Amino acid sequence: MRTLEKVDTLVFDKTGTLTEGKPRLTGIMPQKSFSAEELLRLTATLERASEHPLAGAVVMAANERGLQLSAAQEFESRPGKGVTGRVDGKLIAAGSWALMREQGIEQTAVGVLGGVDATGIFVAVDREYAGSITVADPVKQSARSAITEAKQQGLKLVMLTGDNRVVAETIARQLGINEFRAEVLPGEKSKIVQNYQQQGRIVAMAGDGINDAPVLSRYGKGEEPDREGTVRYASFTLAGQEFAAMDSAHEHKFAFNEAISFIVPCDTQREIDYFWEKLSADPKAEQCGWLKDKYGVIWQVTPTILNQMLGGNDEERTARVTQAFLNMKKLFNALKRAYEGK
C-alpha cells in the first residue's frame, strides 16, 4: 500500500489501450508481379490463424472484398515480428521489416508506405518481396484527457509498442507522451519495466491484450488469458465511500477481448503478508479473490466492473482505466480502514 502511494511511472501498451484496438486496412502496395487482390488473399489466408489485432483487419478486408481464402499450412507465429507459413504451396512471410531481413530481402526493394500513423505489414512470397499492406488503428478520443490528467498528477508516462519508430512517434505526439519505445518485442516489455525499477522508479503498467500477459504476470500470480481471451479476475465496485468484493477470482470466468490489468510491485514480502493476513481473518475474505505473491499483486478488471466503478461507456475505457489507477490509493485506504476496523 505504501508502494502504491510512491508510484511515479505509468507504462502504457499502445494497441488497445491508447488506441481503439479496431484497426482497419488503409492501403495495399503490391510489387509488379502481384495484383493487390492476390497479395491481400495470400496475406489474409496466413493471418487468419494469427491472434494479432492487425491480422484481424487484414482478414476483414479480404472478406469484405469477397476473396476466397484457402488453408494455410506450417503456420508459425513469430512474436514481435509476424507470421510465416505456406499458402497454396508458397512460403509466405508477413510482418515487420525484421522478418523481411530474415527472408534475405534488401530494404531497397521496399516502396514508401503511405501514412505516418499506419503500420506496414511487409509480405514476402518464396523469399521475394511481394509488397506491403498498411493498417491504421486510431487513437482513442478519451486517451487524450486521460493522459493529460495523469501528467497533471506528476506521473512519468511511457508508451510501449511493437510498431516502427515513425508510427510510435506519431501516436506519442498526438497524445502528448514524451517517452516511448518502438519495435518492442513481447519478451522485452518486462525487461523495460525492470530497467525503470533499477533506476529507482516505482512502476505500474496498463496493458490490454494477450501479448501483455507475460509482463502483467511478471509481478504476480495472475492467470494469463487463453486463446479466446478468457481470464479469471478479482474485482471491486465503488459504492459510496466503500469498496466491496464482487466475485471470487476462482469461481467465475468471463470471456472478453480486453484483459485490462494493473500491476503494483510491493517493497517487501512482509507488506503483502500483512495485508493478506488481515483479509484472511475476515469471513468475507473468500469473496475477495486477492492474489498474493512475493513479486507483487495483480488485479484484472473487466470493462463491466470499470463501468460500475467510474461510469461511462466502453468508448471511454482508456480514461476510466487511467482514472482507476489514479484512484487506487483511495481504494486501498478504504479497504485498509474496513479490515482494520477503523
C-alpha positions as a printed Julia matrix, in Angstrom:
342×3 Matrix{Float64}:
   0.0     0.0     0.0
   2.86    2.38    0.75
   4.36    1.43   -2.62
   1.19    2.46   -4.41
   1.49    5.94   -2.96
   5.01    6.16   -4.38
   4.22    5.1    -7.97
   5.81    7.67  -10.25
   5.86    5.92  -13.63
   2.92    4.64  -15.66
   3.71    2.44  -18.66
   1.07    2.02  -21.38
   0.92   -0.59  -24.09
  -0.23    1.2   -27.26
  -2.56   -1.17  -29.09
  -5.99   -1.44  -27.48
  -5.01    0.69  -24.51
  -4.23    4.03  -26.12
  -5.71    3.15  -29.5
  -9.15    1.81  -30.36
  -7.85   -1.7   -30.89
 -10.0    -1.84  -34.03
  -7.52   -1.42  -36.89
  -8.65   -1.02  -40.48
  -6.79   -1.68  -43.71
  -5.77    1.61  -45.34
  -3.65    0.58  -48.32
  -2.19   -2.2   -50.46
   1.1    -1.73  -52.33
   1.88   -4.85  -54.41
   5.01   -5.38  -56.44
   4.57   -5.61  -60.21
   4.45   -9.41  -60.18
   1.4    -9.42  -57.86
  -2.05   -7.89  -58.02
  -3.47   -6.12  -55.0
  -6.14   -8.8   -54.61
  -3.63  -11.66  -54.78
  -1.33  -10.01  -52.25
  -4.27   -9.47  -49.89
  -5.59  -13.01  -50.41
  -2.26  -14.68  -49.63
  -1.66  -12.48  -46.6
  -5.19  -12.87  -45.22
  -5.06  -16.64  -45.61
  -1.94  -16.73  -43.48
  -3.07  -14.07  -40.99
  -6.35  -15.87  -40.37
  -4.52  -18.13  -37.9
  -2.96  -15.2   -36.04
  -4.25  -13.59  -32.83
  -2.75  -10.16  -33.52
  -5.27   -7.29  -33.93
  -3.68   -6.24  -37.23
  -4.26   -9.72  -38.6
  -7.98   -9.33  -37.99
  -8.0    -6.14  -40.04
  -6.37   -7.9   -43.0
  -8.79  -10.84  -42.86
 -11.77   -8.48  -42.56
 -10.65   -6.55  -45.64
 -10.32   -9.77  -47.63
 -13.79  -10.91  -46.58
 -15.28   -7.53  -47.48
 -13.82   -7.92  -50.97
 -15.23  -11.43  -51.28
 -11.84  -13.08  -51.67
 -11.71  -16.85  -51.31
  -9.22  -17.81  -48.6
  -7.55  -21.2   -48.75
  -5.98  -23.11  -45.86
  -2.53  -22.25  -44.53
  -0.03  -24.95  -43.64
   3.04  -24.89  -41.41
   1.8   -21.73  -39.71
   4.22  -20.19  -37.23
   3.78  -17.06  -35.16
   6.93  -15.03  -34.6
   6.21  -12.79  -31.58
   7.03   -9.18  -32.33
   7.94   -9.95  -35.94
   4.98  -11.5   -37.74
   3.88  -14.86  -39.12
   5.13  -17.42  -41.62
   3.56  -20.42  -43.32
   2.61  -21.96  -46.63
  -0.35  -20.92  -48.75
  -1.08  -22.81  -51.97
   2.38  -24.33  -51.71
   4.09  -20.94  -51.47
   6.21  -19.88  -48.49
   4.63  -16.69  -47.12
   6.09  -14.33  -44.53
   4.08  -11.32  -43.33
   5.09   -8.86  -40.66
   7.8    -6.39  -39.69
  10.91   -5.39  -41.57
  12.92   -7.56  -39.17
  11.07  -10.57  -40.56
  11.87   -9.46  -44.11
  15.56   -9.29  -43.25
  15.34  -12.89  -42.1
  13.95  -13.7   -45.55
  17.07  -12.19  -47.11
  15.26   -9.16  -48.58
  17.12   -5.87  -49.01
  15.42   -2.7   -47.8
  15.86   -1.08  -51.19
  13.18   -3.45  -52.5
  10.53   -1.83  -50.31
   8.35    1.02  -51.56
   7.34    4.01  -49.45
   4.42    3.3   -47.14
   1.54    5.75  -47.01
   0.53    7.43  -43.75
   2.84    8.05  -40.83
   0.17    6.77  -38.44
  -0.29    3.48  -40.32
   1.52    0.24  -39.59
   3.12   -1.54  -42.52
   2.79   -5.31  -42.93
   5.55   -6.4   -45.27
   4.96   -9.55  -47.3
   7.42  -11.98  -48.87
   6.49  -14.87  -51.17
   9.08  -17.62  -51.57
  11.65  -15.23  -50.05
  10.97  -12.5   -52.61
   9.42   -9.18  -51.66
   5.78   -9.17  -52.79
   4.53   -5.86  -51.41
   3.06   -4.3   -48.28
  -0.28   -3.7   -46.62
  -0.93   -0.73  -44.34
  -3.25   -0.84  -41.35
  -4.21    2.06  -39.08
  -5.51    1.91  -35.51
  -6.97    5.3   -34.47
  -6.14    6.88  -31.13
  -9.0     6.8   -28.65
 -10.51   10.22  -28.13
 -10.72    9.52  -24.42
  -6.99    8.76  -24.26
  -6.03   12.42  -24.6
  -7.9    13.54  -21.48
  -6.65   10.52  -19.56
  -3.04   11.26  -20.45
  -3.48   14.93  -19.58
  -4.8    14.07  -16.13
  -2.02   11.57  -15.49
   0.57   14.2   -16.4
  -1.1    16.66  -14.03
  -0.62   14.07  -11.3
   3.12   14.3   -11.97
   3.47   10.8   -13.4
   6.14    9.88  -15.89
   4.35    8.34  -18.9
   5.9     5.78  -21.22
   4.35    4.11  -24.27
   5.49    0.7   -25.49
   4.71   -0.63  -28.96
   5.86   -3.2   -31.46
   5.26   -0.67  -34.23
   8.07    1.09  -36.06
   9.51    4.35  -34.76
   7.64    6.59  -37.22
   4.22    5.27  -36.18
   5.17    5.26  -32.5
   6.41    8.84  -32.62
   3.22   10.0   -34.37
   0.92    8.38  -31.8
   3.03    9.62  -28.89
   2.97   13.17  -30.26
  -0.81   13.06  -30.69
  -1.21   12.07  -27.04
   1.48   14.3   -25.58
   3.62   11.39  -24.38
   7.27   12.38  -24.36
   8.82    8.96  -23.92
   8.15    5.87  -25.99
   9.81    2.63  -27.07
   9.21    1.34  -30.6
   9.73   -2.09  -32.16
   9.47   -3.69  -28.73
   9.18   -7.48  -28.74
   6.75   -9.04  -26.23
   9.61  -10.59  -24.31
  11.32   -7.23  -23.93
   8.48   -5.44  -22.12
   9.2    -6.92  -18.7
  12.89   -6.02  -19.12
  11.98   -2.4   -19.87
   9.81   -2.22  -16.75
  12.59   -3.8   -14.74
  15.1    -1.25  -16.06
  12.91    1.59  -14.82
  12.75   -0.08  -11.43
  16.52   -0.36  -11.34
  16.62    3.39  -11.89
  14.73    3.74   -8.63
  11.29    4.26  -10.17
   8.08    2.72   -8.88
   6.27    1.42  -11.96
   2.7     0.43  -12.76
   1.62   -0.84  -16.17
  -1.69   -0.61  -18.01
  -1.83   -3.25  -20.72
  -4.52   -4.63  -22.94
  -4.42   -7.96  -24.7
  -2.78  -11.36  -24.83
   0.66  -10.03  -25.74
   0.87   -8.21  -22.4
   0.15  -11.25  -20.26
   3.85  -12.15  -19.7
   4.56   -8.61  -18.5
   1.47   -8.39  -16.33
   2.13  -11.75  -14.7
   5.78  -10.81  -14.1
   4.74   -9.15  -10.83
   2.05  -11.53   -9.61
   0.41  -14.92   -9.86
  -2.34  -13.81  -12.21
  -3.65  -16.25  -14.74
  -2.87  -15.47  -18.36
  -5.67  -15.16  -20.92
  -6.24  -18.21  -23.1
  -6.56  -18.13  -26.9
 -10.12  -16.78  -26.68
  -9.08  -14.03  -24.27
 -10.81  -15.69  -21.32
  -9.43  -14.66  -17.95
 -10.23  -15.07  -14.29
 -10.37  -11.84  -12.33
 -10.67  -10.21   -8.96
 -12.94   -7.2    -8.98
 -14.25   -4.41   -6.76
 -17.01   -1.89   -7.25
 -17.35    1.59   -5.83
 -20.33    2.01   -3.52
 -20.26    5.44   -1.94
 -17.07    5.63    0.12
 -16.63    1.87    0.43
 -15.42   -0.89   -1.89
 -16.99   -4.34   -1.76
 -15.8    -7.61   -3.23
 -17.97   -8.78   -6.11
 -16.83  -12.24   -7.15
 -14.18  -14.78   -6.35
 -11.39  -14.94   -8.88
 -11.68  -18.71   -8.93
 -15.45  -19.09   -9.12
 -16.28  -17.23  -12.31
 -14.92  -16.84  -15.83
 -15.81  -14.02  -18.17
 -14.88  -14.13  -21.85
 -13.93  -10.76  -23.25
 -11.38   -9.36  -25.69
  -9.74   -6.76  -23.43
  -7.82   -8.06  -20.41
  -7.12   -4.81  -18.58
  -4.72   -5.31  -15.7
  -2.88   -3.27  -13.12
   0.42   -4.34  -11.64
   1.73   -2.69   -8.49
   5.06   -4.07   -7.24
   5.44   -4.26   -3.48
   8.54   -3.42   -1.45
   8.62   -6.41    0.86
   7.08   -9.8     1.42
   6.09   -8.66    4.91
   3.94   -5.88    3.48
   2.0    -8.36    1.36
   1.69  -10.9     4.17
   0.32   -8.2     6.49
  -2.49   -7.26    4.16
  -3.22  -10.91    3.29
  -3.44  -11.78    6.99
  -5.98   -9.0     7.56
  -8.1   -10.26    4.66
  -7.86  -13.91    5.68
  -9.05  -13.1     9.2
 -12.31  -11.76    7.83
 -15.15  -14.12    6.75
 -15.59  -12.03    3.59
 -12.05  -12.78    2.52
 -13.14  -15.77    0.42
 -15.09  -13.41   -1.81
 -12.19  -11.1    -2.43
 -10.15  -13.11   -4.9
  -6.98  -11.26   -3.9
  -3.82  -12.89   -5.22
  -0.54  -12.58   -3.41
   3.0   -13.35   -4.42
   6.42  -12.22   -3.32
   6.68  -10.21   -6.53
   3.52   -8.21   -6.09
  -0.23   -8.22   -6.58
  -2.22   -8.28   -9.81
  -5.75   -7.02  -10.35
  -7.55   -7.95  -13.55
 -10.57   -5.74  -14.12
 -13.24   -6.2   -16.76
 -14.76   -3.25  -18.64
 -18.05   -4.05  -16.9
 -16.51   -3.56  -13.48
 -14.86   -0.34  -14.64
 -18.28    0.88  -15.76
 -19.6     0.22  -12.28
 -16.61    1.91  -10.67
 -16.37    5.03  -12.78
 -19.39    5.24  -15.06
 -19.36    5.99  -18.75
 -19.41    3.72  -21.76
 -16.89    1.39  -23.36
 -15.61    4.13  -25.7
 -14.29    5.94  -22.61
 -12.46    2.89  -21.31
  -8.95    4.31  -21.53
  -9.91    7.37  -19.49
 -11.58    5.15  -16.89
  -8.61    2.78  -16.75
  -6.25    5.67  -16.06
  -8.64    7.22  -13.57
  -8.98    3.87  -11.81
  -5.22    3.78  -11.41
  -5.14    7.33  -10.08
  -7.9     6.46   -7.59
  -6.27    3.21   -6.47
  -4.82    4.89   -3.39
  -8.35    5.69   -2.21
  -9.35    2.08   -2.79
  -6.51    0.77   -0.64
  -7.16    3.25    2.14
 -10.85    2.3     2.21
 -10.04   -1.41    2.33
  -7.4    -0.91    4.99
  -9.81    1.06    7.18
 -12.55   -1.55    6.68
 -10.4    -4.55    7.56
  -8.63   -2.83   10.44
 -11.97   -1.74   11.87
 -11.17    1.97   11.62
